[in-house]
Amino acid sequence: MKCLFAEALNTELKISLIPKKNIIEFLEEKASKKAEELVKLSKTSSALEIQSPSEEESKEQVERLKREILEKSVLV
């Protein structure tokens, strides 16, 4: 598809996507959110069995899952 304006100026129209933040920060935020969701689901299930982990254990699980998610995303 040609852009008549760009053509008239003997130029090309180029569109680029510029990230709003550093890709590492973006991936870490996404991994944290996903890890928190997974731990929350697990915690809910555990609570039904009266085996709910402590807050400290939940934080450790979130960090471990976050690292696993980031490692897998880098390998993909």
Buried (B, 14 or more C-beta within 10 A) or exposed (E): EEEEEEEEEEEEEEEEEEEEEEEEEEBBEBBBEBBBEBBEEBBEEBEEEEEBBEEEEBEEBBEEBBEEBBEEEEEE
